[in-house]
């Protein structure tokens, strides 16, 4: 599956907001946003004026897409699937994004960021209901059990990532057994439960794609 391989800090600079793409670095003084680095490009000041409605919608879509580490084609497919589901399209979209296996591994604190969790999944270190799944975009369902393979439980990157549990704790829609390195996806979270996306207005993404 295609993925973005360029500098991650450049994405945060483009949005002028933290997307938390690099784990602990995003919380340190090394973060490009903390350093007040300017937008990337030859003339960033030319892009800081008043934005059109389209520009506002586009930036909101880019932020949401980049937060989950997705490219445009795959993100659009997720939107179209959300559009076909009953209910509010924007909330459906966030629910689908939260169901991605790489995101669930990140939420369980088995990885420090979604890029790392994608790699853990792709390398076959993850079991879903006892079966190996190496597709990062695999959609887990309520009640699914996710576990790190027995042969992979001593990996240092996973041990280091688990230190984050003490700082941010667990998410209410996921139960985690830290000692056993496994957990359960209890249910699809309500939109208000996903607090780290509180400042993202997914309805603007719906409006952008509906044009």
C-alpha positions as CSV (number, residue, x, y, z in Angstrom):
1,X,0.0,0.0,0.0
2,X,1.4,3.4,-1.0
3,X,2.3,5.7,1.9
4,X,3.9,9.1,2.5
5,X,7.7,8.8,3.0
6,X,8.7,12.4,3.2
7,X,9.6,14.5,6.3
8,X,6.8,14.3,8.8
9,X,7.6,17.7,10.5
10,X,6.9,19.3,7.1
11,X,3.3,18.2,7.3
12,X,2.8,19.8,10.7
13,X,4.4,23.0,9.4
14,X,2.1,23.0,6.4
15,X,-0.9,22.9,8.7
16,X,0.7,25.1,11.4
17,X,-0.6,22.7,14.0
18,X,0.7,19.6,15.7
19,X,-0.4,16.4,14.1
20,X,1.6,14.3,16.6
21,X,3.2,12.2,13.9
22,X,6.5,11.6,15.7
23,X,5.6,10.5,19.2
24,X,7.6,12.0,22.0
25,X,9.4,14.4,19.7
26,X,6.2,16.3,19.1
27,X,6.0,16.9,22.8
28,X,9.6,18.1,23.1
29,X,11.3,21.4,22.3
30,X,12.6,19.8,19.1
31,X,9.1,20.0,17.6
32,X,8.9,22.3,14.6
33,X,5.7,24.0,15.8
34,X,7.3,24.7,19.3
35,X,10.2,26.3,17.4
36,X,7.7,28.4,15.5
37,X,9.0,27.2,12.1
38,X,7.3,28.8,9.1
39,X,5.2,27.0,6.6
40,X,7.2,25.1,4.0
41,X,7.6,26.5,0.5
42,X,9.4,29.4,-1.2
43,X,7.0,32.1,-0.1
44,X,5.1,31.1,3.1
45,X,3.9,34.6,3.9
46,X,1.9,34.7,0.6
47,X,-0.3,31.8,2.0
48,X,-1.1,33.3,5.4
49,X,-3.8,35.7,4.2
50,X,-7.6,35.2,4.5
51,X,-8.6,31.8,3.1
52,X,-11.6,31.0,0.9
53,X,-14.2,28.5,2.0
54,X,-12.6,26.0,-0.2
55,X,-9.2,26.6,1.3
56,X,-10.6,26.1,4.9
57,X,-12.3,22.9,3.9
58,X,-9.1,21.7,2.1
59,X,-6.9,22.3,5.1
60,X,-9.4,20.5,7.4
61,X,-9.3,17.5,5.1
62,X,-5.5,17.5,4.9
63,X,-5.2,17.6,8.7
64,X,-7.5,14.7,9.2
65,X,-5.9,12.6,6.4
66,X,-2.4,13.3,7.5
67,X,-3.2,12.6,11.2
68,X,-4.1,9.0,10.2
69,X,-1.1,8.7,7.8
70,X,-3.2,8.2,4.7
71,X,-2.9,9.3,1.0
72,X,-5.7,10.9,-0.9
73,X,-7.0,7.8,-2.8
74,X,-7.4,5.7,0.3
75,X,-8.8,8.5,2.3
76,X,-11.4,9.2,-0.4
77,X,-12.4,5.5,-0.4
78,X,-13.0,5.7,3.4
79,X,-15.2,8.8,2.9
80,X,-17.3,7.1,0.2
81,X,-17.8,4.2,2.5
82,X,-18.8,6.5,5.3
83,X,-21.3,8.2,2.9
84,X,-23.0,4.9,2.3
85,X,-23.5,4.2,6.0
86,X,-26.6,5.3,7.9
87,X,-26.1,8.2,10.2
88,X,-23.9,11.4,10.1
89,X,-21.3,11.0,7.4
90,X,-18.5,12.9,9.3
91,X,-19.0,10.9,12.4
92,X,-19.1,7.7,10.3
93,X,-15.8,8.7,8.8
94,X,-14.0,9.2,12.1
95,X,-15.4,5.9,13.3
96,X,-14.0,4.1,10.3
97,X,-10.6,5.8,10.8
98,X,-10.5,4.7,14.4
99,X,-11.3,1.1,13.4
100,X,-8.1,0.8,11.2
101,X,-5.8,-1.8,12.7
102,X,-2.7,0.4,12.6
103,X,-4.7,3.1,14.5
104,X,-5.9,0.6,17.1
105,X,-2.3,-0.6,17.7
106,X,-1.3,3.0,18.3
107,X,-4.3,3.6,20.6
108,X,-3.2,0.5,22.6
109,X,0.2,2.1,23.1
110,X,2.0,-0.7,21.3
111,X,3.6,2.0,19.1
112,X,4.6,5.6,19.7
113,X,2.9,6.9,16.5
114,X,0.8,5.6,13.6
115,X,3.8,5.2,11.3
116,X,5.4,2.8,13.7
117,X,2.1,0.9,14.3
118,X,1.7,0.5,10.5
119,X,5.2,-1.0,10.4
120,X,4.4,-3.4,13.3
121,X,1.3,-4.6,11.5
122,X,2.9,-4.9,8.1
123,X,5.8,-7.0,9.5
124,X,3.3,-9.6,10.8
125,X,3.6,-8.9,14.5
126,X,-0.1,-8.6,15.2
127,X,-2.9,-11.2,15.7
128,X,-6.6,-10.4,15.4
129,X,-8.8,-13.1,17.0
130,X,-5.8,-15.4,16.9
131,X,-5.0,-14.9,13.2
132,X,-2.1,-12.9,11.7
133,X,-3.2,-9.7,10.0
134,X,-0.6,-7.7,8.2
135,X,-2.9,-5.1,6.5
136,X,-2.8,-1.7,8.3
137,X,-6.1,-0.6,6.9
138,X,-7.9,-3.7,8.1
139,X,-11.1,-2.6,9.9
140,X,-11.5,-4.2,13.4
141,X,-15.0,-4.8,14.7
142,X,-16.5,-4.5,18.2
143,X,-15.4,-7.5,20.3
144,X,-12.3,-8.2,18.2
145,X,-9.2,-9.3,20.3
146,X,-5.9,-7.8,19.2
147,X,-2.6,-9.2,20.4
148,X,1.1,-8.9,19.8
149,X,2.5,-12.3,18.7
150,X,4.3,-14.2,21.4
151,X,7.6,-14.2,19.4
152,X,7.3,-10.4,19.1
153,X,6.5,-9.4,22.7
154,X,10.2,-8.7,23.6
155,X,10.6,-6.1,20.9
156,X,12.2,-3.0,22.3
157,X,10.0,-0.5,20.3
158,X,6.9,-2.0,21.8
159,X,8.4,-1.9,25.4
160,X,9.4,1.7,24.9
161,X,6.0,2.6,23.5
162,X,4.2,1.1,26.5
163,X,5.8,3.8,28.7
164,X,3.2,6.2,27.2
165,X,0.4,4.3,29.1
166,X,1.5,6.0,32.3
167,X,1.2,9.4,30.7
168,X,-2.0,9.2,28.8
169,X,-3.8,6.1,30.0
170,X,-6.3,4.1,28.1
171,X,-9.0,5.0,25.7
172,X,-12.6,4.1,26.8
173,X,-13.5,2.2,23.7
174,X,-10.4,-0.1,24.0
175,X,-9.4,-2.4,26.9
176,X,-5.7,-3.3,27.2
177,X,-3.8,-5.9,29.2
178,X,-0.4,-4.3,29.2
179,X,1.3,-7.3,30.7
180,X,-0.1,-9.7,28.1
181,X,0.3,-7.2,25.3
182,X,-3.2,-7.7,24.1
183,X,-6.5,-5.9,24.2
184,X,-10.1,-5.8,23.0
185,X,-11.7,-3.3,20.7
186,X,-14.9,-2.8,22.7
187,X,-16.9,-0.6,20.4
188,X,-16.7,2.1,17.8
189,X,-16.1,5.4,19.7
190,X,-18.6,8.2,19.7
191,X,-17.2,11.3,18.0
192,X,-17.0,13.2,21.3
193,X,-14.8,10.4,22.8
194,X,-12.0,11.1,20.3
195,X,-10.7,14.1,22.2
196,X,-7.5,14.5,20.3
197,X,-9.6,15.4,17.2
198,X,-11.7,17.9,19.1
199,X,-10.5,20.8,17.0
200,X,-11.1,19.1,13.7
201,X,-14.4,19.9,12.0
202,X,-15.1,16.7,9.9
203,X,-18.2,18.3,8.5
204,X,-16.0,20.6,6.4
205,X,-14.5,17.5,4.9
206,X,-17.9,16.3,4.0
207,X,-18.7,19.6,2.4
208,X,-15.5,19.5,0.4
209,X,-16.1,16.1,-1.1
210,X,-19.8,16.9,-1.7
211,X,-19.0,19.6,-4.2
